[in-house]
Amino acid sequence: MPNRSFSLGQMSQSLRRLALLLGIGLAYYLAAKLGLRFAYIDRNVTTVWPPTGIALAAFVLYGYRVWPAIFGGALLANITTSGAVLPSLGIAVGNTVEGLLGAYLVNRFARGGRVFDRVRDIFRFTLLAALISTTVAATLGVAALVLSGERSFAEAGRVWLTWWLGDAVGDIVFAPALILWIGVKPAPQWSSRQVLEAVAAGIATAAVTFAIFGGVFPERHYALTVLLWPVLIWVAFRFGPRESATTILIVSIVSILQTKRGYGPFARLSPSESFVLLQVWTGITAVTSLVLAAVVAAQRDIQGTWRELAVTDPLTGLANHRQLVQALEAEIKRSRRTAQPLAVVLLDLDGLKQINDRHGHLAGSLAIRRVAEALLGSCRATDTAARFGGDEFALVLPETGEAAAWHVARGVVDRLATDAEKPNLSISVGVAVYPGHGETVEALLNAADVALYETKERRKSRSAGLAP
């Protein structure tokens, strides 16, 4: 029976891998056939080549083992286009090696699937994957065409440049969207308002791009392309790299289709030259937009960290004194409205100085963290656990009376008593309840502090044998 289960597991895994390879190969083939519709200088050479981005994303996301899908898709697309077997083999090898090299460089030097999180990694992606690795397919592909007699040696330079540009822009435009949407990051959890804004941004992107490339303006000025930047800035600031990459994808698709129809600022020249200019503009716009989105996202993360540090104790992760006061003020107001009790528990770690002197300050820091863990393990999601001072802690317990507050405090004491780590820890506890012990933040904290030190004095008296 175990062998049968193992065989079924292996079969299921093999079927999933086969489905993955077939899916990637089909996507590559369809994208290749679509891109070859824009081949003007040779039936195998185009400045519009989405398969490069598909191959790079597949290798980054699923590993190098998916190479048969890329090779098979490239070979089938070229054979069905030209009918020549040997040149198609050379081109397929170039396309596969290009994707493998690009993925290796991204994984090695630009953090793989997280390449679009940081500006420096985006520049590395552009240089290593889009500009350097794409020379492989262009070189091998042109060599295959020249050696087979499809193209003359004198035409090799022009064909190579067109080939390389198509592959480079394919990486820059298509790979980011695929990596960011299929990669390791979770899908965005948007509110209905954010969904509406995202739809509006997508419609605005398509509309503005169509206005620029759709013949709305009788004179085809290159300067009109700046009309797109307010939309790109909007998306970068309101969303993130994933949505910016999607916006560029929309821009690329609309502009390519309209330029093919003879519209837009780049359609003044021959089709081949028009698409060269268009792809250069698209590549530069895409990189700039991704960099802007990464900068905005990084700044947003920094601001979030600052906000967290402003209300969080860095050693324990508990609320700090400022957040404790704010939480207590809010709970006092709520208790006034609801007439429900509110308890404040102060806890003091006994003998922290002796722990530092005997075991070192690292042991003292670990002792403070152990108390914090005991607090978090004893309170509810609605409670606020805070580090009140150096060795003092606090719990704000909404809708809790004095007896229940002492029960929570004893739970913290018991957790520390059963803690197997060394040195052994003990804490002193004081409890105050609103409104009986005070009606302001200061009054409650003072009352709890007095109760805490009364507990300490009773403990000292018992230790000295003075208590019955």
C-alpha positions as CSV (number, residue, x, y, z in Angstrom):
1,M,0.0,0.0,0.0
2,P,2.8,2.6,0.8
3,N,4.4,1.8,-2.5
4,R,1.1,2.4,-4.3
5,S,0.7,5.7,-2.6
6,F,4.2,6.7,-3.4
7,S,3.7,5.8,-7.1
8,L,0.5,7.8,-7.2
9,G,2.3,10.7,-5.7
10,Q,5.1,10.5,-8.3
11,M,2.5,10.2,-11.1
12,S,0.6,13.2,-9.9
13,Q,3.9,15.2,-9.6
14,S,4.8,14.1,-13.2
15,L,1.5,15.2,-14.5
16,R,1.7,18.6,-12.9
17,R,5.2,19.1,-14.4
18,L,3.9,18.0,-17.8
19,A,1.0,20.4,-17.6
20,L,3.3,23.2,-16.6
21,L,5.7,22.5,-19.5
22,L,2.8,22.3,-22.0
23,G,1.3,25.5,-20.6
24,I,4.6,27.5,-20.9
25,G,5.4,26.0,-24.3
26,L,1.9,26.9,-25.6
27,A,2.1,30.5,-24.2
28,Y,5.6,30.9,-25.8
29,Y,4.4,29.6,-29.1
30,L,1.3,31.8,-29.3
31,A,3.3,34.9,-28.2
32,A,6.0,34.0,-30.8
33,K,3.5,33.7,-33.6
34,L,1.9,37.0,-32.6
35,G,5.3,38.7,-32.5
36,L,6.3,37.4,-35.9
37,R,3.3,39.3,-37.4
38,F,5.4,42.4,-36.9
39,A,8.5,40.9,-38.8
40,Y,9.4,43.4,-41.6
41,I,13.1,42.8,-42.4
42,D,12.9,39.0,-42.1
43,R,10.2,36.5,-41.5
44,N,12.1,35.3,-38.4
45,V,13.2,38.8,-37.0
46,T,10.9,41.3,-35.3
47,T,11.2,44.2,-32.9
48,V,8.1,43.0,-31.1
49,W,9.0,39.8,-29.2
50,P,7.0,39.0,-26.1
51,P,8.4,35.4,-25.8
52,T,11.6,36.7,-24.3
53,G,9.8,38.0,-21.3
54,I,7.8,34.8,-21.0
55,A,10.9,32.7,-21.1
56,L,12.7,34.8,-18.5
57,A,9.7,34.9,-16.2
58,A,9.3,31.1,-16.5
59,F,12.9,30.4,-15.6
60,V,12.9,32.8,-12.7
61,L,9.6,31.5,-11.3
62,Y,9.8,27.8,-12.0
63,G,13.5,27.1,-12.3
64,Y,15.8,26.0,-15.2
65,R,14.1,22.7,-15.5
66,V,11.3,24.2,-17.7
67,W,13.8,24.7,-20.6
68,P,12.2,22.0,-22.8
69,A,9.0,24.1,-22.9
70,I,10.9,27.2,-24.2
71,F,13.0,25.2,-26.7
72,G,9.9,23.3,-28.0
73,G,7.8,26.5,-28.3
74,A,10.6,28.4,-30.1
75,L,11.4,25.5,-32.4
76,L,7.7,25.0,-33.4
77,A,7.1,28.7,-33.9
78,N,10.1,29.1,-36.2
79,I,9.6,25.9,-38.2
80,T,5.9,26.8,-38.9
81,T,7.0,30.3,-40.0
82,S,10.0,29.5,-42.2
83,G,9.9,25.8,-42.8
84,A,13.7,25.6,-42.5
85,V,14.7,23.1,-39.9
86,L,18.4,23.9,-39.3
87,P,18.0,27.7,-38.9
88,S,15.0,27.1,-36.6
89,L,17.1,24.8,-34.4
90,G,19.7,27.4,-34.1
91,I,17.2,30.1,-33.3
92,A,15.5,27.8,-30.7
93,V,18.8,27.1,-29.0
94,G,19.6,30.8,-28.9
95,N,16.2,31.6,-27.4
96,T,16.5,28.9,-24.7
97,V,20.1,29.8,-23.7
98,E,19.2,33.5,-23.7
99,G,16.4,32.8,-21.1
100,L,18.6,30.5,-19.0
101,L,21.4,33.1,-18.9
102,G,19.0,36.0,-18.1
103,A,17.4,34.0,-15.3
104,Y,20.8,33.0,-13.9
105,L,22.0,36.6,-13.8
106,V,18.8,37.8,-12.2
107,N,18.9,35.0,-9.6
108,R,22.6,35.5,-8.9
109,F,22.8,39.3,-8.9
110,A,19.3,40.8,-8.6
111,R,17.4,38.6,-6.0
112,G,15.4,36.6,-8.4
113,G,11.7,37.0,-8.0
114,R,12.2,40.0,-5.8
115,V,14.1,41.9,-8.4
116,F,11.6,44.7,-8.7
117,D,11.5,45.6,-5.0
118,R,14.7,47.7,-5.1
119,V,16.0,50.3,-7.6
120,R,19.5,48.9,-7.9
121,D,18.1,45.4,-8.7
122,I,15.9,46.9,-11.4
123,F,19.0,48.5,-13.0
124,R,20.8,45.2,-12.7
125,F,17.8,43.4,-14.3
126,T,17.9,45.9,-17.2
127,L,21.6,45.6,-17.7
128,L,22.1,41.9,-17.2
129,A,18.9,40.3,-18.4
130,A,17.5,42.8,-20.9
131,L,20.6,44.1,-22.5
132,I,23.4,41.5,-22.0
133,S,21.7,38.1,-22.0
134,T,19.6,39.0,-25.1
135,T,22.7,39.3,-27.2
136,V,22.9,35.5,-27.1
137,A,19.7,34.9,-29.1
138,A,20.5,37.7,-31.5
139,T,24.0,36.4,-32.1
140,L,23.1,32.7,-32.5
141,G,19.9,33.5,-34.5
142,V,21.6,35.8,-37.0
143,A,24.5,33.3,-37.3
144,A,22.0,30.6,-38.1
145,L,20.3,32.7,-40.8
146,V,23.6,33.7,-42.3
147,L,25.1,30.2,-42.4
148,S,21.9,28.8,-43.9
149,G,21.9,31.4,-46.6
150,E,18.7,33.0,-45.4
151,R,20.4,36.4,-45.0
152,S,23.7,37.8,-46.3
153,F,26.6,38.7,-44.1
154,A,26.3,42.4,-45.2
155,E,22.8,42.4,-43.6
156,A,23.9,40.8,-40.4
157,G,24.4,44.0,-38.4
158,R,21.0,45.5,-39.1
159,V,19.2,42.2,-38.5
160,W,21.2,41.7,-35.3
161,L,20.2,45.1,-33.9
162,T,16.6,44.6,-34.7
163,W,16.6,41.1,-33.1
164,W,18.4,42.3,-30.0
165,L,16.1,45.3,-29.5
166,G,13.0,43.1,-29.8
167,D,14.3,40.6,-27.2
168,A,15.5,43.4,-24.9
169,V,12.2,45.2,-24.8
170,G,10.3,41.9,-24.5
171,D,12.2,41.3,-21.3
172,I,11.7,44.8,-20.0
173,V,7.9,45.0,-20.7
174,F,6.6,41.5,-20.3
175,A,8.8,39.8,-17.7
176,P,8.1,42.3,-14.9
177,A,4.3,41.9,-15.1
178,L,4.5,38.1,-15.2
179,I,7.1,37.9,-12.3
180,L,5.2,40.3,-10.1
181,W,1.7,38.8,-10.7
182,I,2.7,35.1,-10.7
183,G,5.6,35.3,-8.3
184,V,6.0,34.8,-4.6
185,K,4.1,37.9,-3.5
186,P,0.5,37.5,-2.4
187,A,-2.2,39.0,-4.6
188,P,-3.3,42.5,-3.4
189,Q,-6.2,42.6,-0.9
190,W,-8.0,45.6,-2.3
191,S,-11.1,47.3,-0.9
192,S,-14.0,48.0,-3.3
193,R,-12.8,51.6,-3.5
194,Q,-9.3,50.5,-4.5
195,V,-10.7,48.1,-7.1
196,L,-12.6,51.0,-8.7
197,E,-9.5,53.2,-8.6
198,A,-7.5,50.4,-10.3
199,V,-10.1,50.0,-13.0
200,A,-10.1,53.8,-13.5
201,A,-6.3,53.8,-13.8
202,G,-6.4,51.0,-16.4
203,I,-9.1,52.8,-18.4
204,A,-7.2,56.1,-18.2
205,T,-4.0,54.4,-19.3
206,A,-5.6,52.8,-22.3
207,A,-7.5,56.1,-23.2
208,V,-4.4,58.3,-22.9
209,T,-2.3,55.9,-24.9
210,F,-5.0,55.7,-27.6
211,A,-5.2,59.5,-27.7
212,I,-1.4,59.7,-28.2
213,F,-1.3,56.8,-30.7
214,G,-4.8,56.9,-32.1
215,G,-4.7,59.8,-34.5
216,V,-6.6,62.1,-32.2
217,F,-4.0,64.7,-32.8
218,P,-3.4,65.5,-36.5
219,E,0.3,66.3,-36.0
220,R,2.3,63.4,-34.7
221,H,4.6,65.2,-32.2
222,Y,6.9,63.1,-30.1
223,A,6.2,65.6,-27.2
224,L,2.7,64.2,-26.9
225,T,4.1,61.1,-25.2
226,V,4.6,63.1,-22.0
227,L,0.8,63.1,-21.6
228,L,1.2,59.5,-20.3
229,W,3.4,60.5,-17.4
230,P,0.6,61.8,-15.1
231,V,-1.1,58.4,-15.3
232,L,2.2,56.5,-14.7
233,I,2.9,58.7,-11.6
234,W,-0.7,58.2,-10.4
235,V,-0.3,54.4,-10.6
236,A,3.2,54.4,-9.0
237,F,2.1,56.5,-6.0
238,R,-1.3,55.0,-5.4
239,F,-0.4,51.3,-6.1
240,G,3.0,49.7,-6.6
241,P,5.5,48.0,-8.9
242,R,3.1,45.3,-9.9
243,E,0.4,47.7,-11.1
244,S,3.1,49.9,-12.8
245,A,4.3,46.9,-14.7
246,T,0.7,46.2,-15.8
247,T,0.2,49.8,-16.9
248,I,3.3,49.6,-19.1
249,L,2.0,46.3,-20.6
250,I,-1.2,48.1,-21.5
251,V,0.7,51.0,-23.0
252,S,2.9,48.7,-25.0
253,I,0.0,46.7,-26.4
254,V,-2.1,49.8,-27.4
255,S,0.9,51.6,-28.9
256,I,2.1,48.6,-30.9
257,L,-1.4,48.0,-32.4
258,Q,-1.9,51.7,-33.3
259,T,1.6,52.1,-34.7
260,K,1.0,49.1,-37.0
261,R,-2.1,50.9,-38.2
262,G,0.0,53.9,-39.0
263,Y,-1.0,56.2,-36.1
264,G,1.0,57.9,-33.5
265,P,4.2,59.9,-33.2
266,F,6.5,57.0,-34.3
267,A,4.6,56.1,-37.5
268,R,6.2,58.7,-39.8
269,L,8.9,56.3,-41.2
270,S,8.9,52.8,-42.6
271,P,7.2,50.1,-40.5
272,S,10.6,48.7,-39.4
273,E,12.0,52.0,-38.4
274,S,8.8,53.1,-36.7
275,F,8.8,50.0,-34.5
276,V,12.5,50.5,-33.6
277,L,11.7,54.0,-32.4
278,L,8.6,52.8,-30.6
279,Q,10.4,50.0,-28.8
280,V,13.2,52.2,-27.7
281,W,10.6,54.6,-26.2
282,T,8.7,51.8,-24.6
283,G,11.8,50.3,-23.0
284,I,12.9,53.6,-21.5
285,T,9.4,54.4,-20.3
286,A,9.1,51.0,-18.7
287,V,12.4,51.1,-16.8
288,T,11.7,54.6,-15.6
289,S,8.2,53.7,-14.4
290,L,9.4,50.6,-12.6
291,V,12.2,52.6,-10.9
292,L,9.6,55.3,-9.8
293,A,7.3,52.6,-8.4
294,A,10.1,51.0,-6.5
295,V,11.2,54.3,-5.0
296,V,7.7,55.1,-3.9
297,A,7.2,51.6,-2.5
298,A,10.5,51.8,-0.6
299,Q,9.5,55.2,0.8
300,R,6.1,53.8,1.9
301,D,7.9,51.0,3.7
302,I,10.2,53.4,5.5
303,Q,7.3,55.5,6.6
304,G,5.5,52.4,7.9
305,T,8.6,51.5,9.8
306,W,8.9,54.9,11.3
307,R,5.2,54.8,12.3
308,E,5.7,51.4,13.9
309,L,8.9,52.5,15.8
310,A,7.0,55.6,17.1
311,V,4.5,53.4,19.0
312,T,6.5,50.1,19.5
313,D,9.2,49.1,21.9
314,P,12.1,47.9,19.6
315,L,13.4,45.2,22.0
316,T,10.1,43.4,22.7
317,G,7.7,44.5,20.0
318,L,5.2,45.6,22.6
319,A,3.5,49.0,22.6
320,N,5.8,51.7,24.0
321,H,4.9,54.3,26.6
322,R,3.3,56.6,24.0
323,Q,1.1,53.9,22.6
324,L,0.2,52.8,26.1
325,V,-1.1,56.3,27.1
326,Q,-3.0,56.6,23.8
327,A,-4.7,53.1,24.3
328,L,-5.5,53.9,27.9
329,E,-7.1,57.3,26.9
330,A,-9.2,55.6,24.2
331,E,-10.4,52.8,26.6
332,I,-11.3,55.3,29.3
333,K,-13.5,57.2,26.9
334,R,-15.1,53.9,25.8
335,S,-15.7,52.9,29.4
336,R,-17.4,56.2,30.1
337,R,-19.8,55.5,27.2
338,T,-20.5,51.9,27.9
339,A,-20.2,51.9,31.7
340,Q,-18.0,48.8,31.5
341,P,-15.0,48.4,33.9
342,L,-11.4,48.9,32.7
343,A,-8.4,47.4,34.4
344,V,-4.7,48.4,34.2
345,V,-2.0,45.9,35.3
346,L,1.5,47.0,36.0
347,L,4.2,44.4,36.2
348,D,7.8,44.8,37.4
349,L,10.6,42.4,36.6
350,D,12.3,41.6,39.9
351,G,16.1,41.8,40.1
352,L,16.9,42.9,36.6
353,K,20.1,44.7,37.8
354,Q,21.3,41.5,39.5
355,I,20.6,39.5,36.3
356,N,22.6,42.1,34.3
357,D,25.5,42.0,36.8
358,R,25.6,38.3,37.2
359,H,24.8,37.0,33.7
360,G,25.4,40.0,31.4
361,H,23.2,42.5,29.7
362,L,22.4,40.1,26.9
363,A,20.8,37.8,29.5
364,G,18.9,40.9,30.9
365,S,17.6,41.7,27.4
366,L,16.5,38.1,27.0
367,A,14.7,38.2,30.4
368,I,12.8,41.3,29.3
369,R,11.7,39.5,26.1
370,R,10.6,36.4,28.1
371,V,8.3,38.7,30.2
372,A,7.0,40.2,27.0
373,E,6.2,36.7,25.6
374,A,4.4,35.8,28.8
375,L,2.3,39.0,28.5
376,L,1.3,38.3,24.9
377,G,0.5,34.7,25.8
378,S,-1.9,35.8,28.6
379,C,-3.8,38.6,27.0
380,R,-6.6,38.9,24.4
381,A,-6.5,40.5,21.0
382,T,-8.4,43.5,22.4
383,D,-5.9,44.0,25.2
384,T,-2.8,46.2,25.0
385,A,0.5,44.9,26.2
386,A,3.2,47.6,26.7
387,R,6.7,48.0,28.0
388,F,6.1,50.8,30.5
389,G,9.7,51.5,31.4
390,G,13.1,49.7,31.6
391,D,11.9,46.7,33.6
392,E,8.2,47.7,34.0
393,F,5.4,46.4,31.8
394,A,1.7,47.2,31.6
395,L,-1.5,45.6,30.4
396,V,-4.7,47.5,29.5
397,L,-7.7,45.2,29.9
398,P,-11.0,46.5,28.5
399,E,-14.2,45.3,30.1
400,T,-12.3,43.7,32.9
401,G,-12.9,44.0,36.6
402,E,-10.4,43.8,39.5
403,A,-10.8,40.1,40.1
404,A,-10.4,39.2,36.5
405,A,-7.4,41.5,36.2
406,W,-5.7,39.7,39.1
407,H,-6.5,36.4,37.4
408,V,-4.7,37.6,34.2
409,A,-1.8,38.8,36.3
410,R,-1.4,35.4,38.0
411,G,-1.5,33.8,34.6
412,V,1.6,35.8,33.6
413,V,3.3,34.9,36.9
414,D,2.5,31.2,36.4
415,R,3.9,31.3,32.8
416,L,7.2,32.7,34.0
417,A,7.3,30.3,36.9
418,T,7.0,27.3,34.6
419,D,9.5,28.8,32.1
420,A,12.4,26.3,31.7
421,E,14.9,29.0,30.7
422,K,17.5,30.3,33.0
423,P,17.8,32.4,35.0
424,N,14.5,32.0,36.8
425,L,12.4,35.1,36.7
426,S,9.8,36.6,39.0
427,I,7.6,39.6,38.7
428,S,5.6,41.9,41.0
429,V,2.1,43.0,40.1
430,G,-0.2,45.9,40.7
431,V,-3.8,46.4,39.6
432,A,-6.0,49.5,39.2
433,V,-9.5,49.6,37.9
434,Y,-11.5,52.5,36.3
435,P,-13.3,54.3,37.8
436,G,-12.8,53.1,41.3
437,H,-9.0,53.8,41.5
438,G,-9.0,56.8,39.2
439,E,-10.7,58.4,36.2
440,T,-7.6,59.7,34.3
441,V,-4.6,58.0,32.7
442,E,-2.3,59.4,35.4
443,A,-4.5,58.4,38.3
444,L,-4.9,54.8,37.1
445,L,-1.2,54.4,36.4
446,N,-0.3,55.9,39.8
447,A,-2.8,53.6,41.6
448,A,-1.4,50.6,39.8
449,D,2.1,51.7,40.6
450,V,1.3,52.0,44.3
451,A,-0.3,48.6,44.3
452,L,2.8,47.1,42.6
453,Y,5.2,48.5,45.2
454,E,2.9,47.3,48.0
455,T,3.2,43.9,46.5
456,K,7.0,44.2,46.5
457,E,7.1,45.3,50.1
458,R,5.0,42.4,51.2
459,R,7.3,40.1,49.3
460,K,10.3,41.6,51.0
461,S,8.7,41.3,54.4
462,R,7.9,37.6,53.9
463,S,11.5,37.0,52.7
464,A,12.8,38.6,55.8
465,G,10.5,36.5,58.0
466,L,8.6,39.5,59.2
467,A,5.2,38.4,57.9
468,P,3.2,35.7,59.5
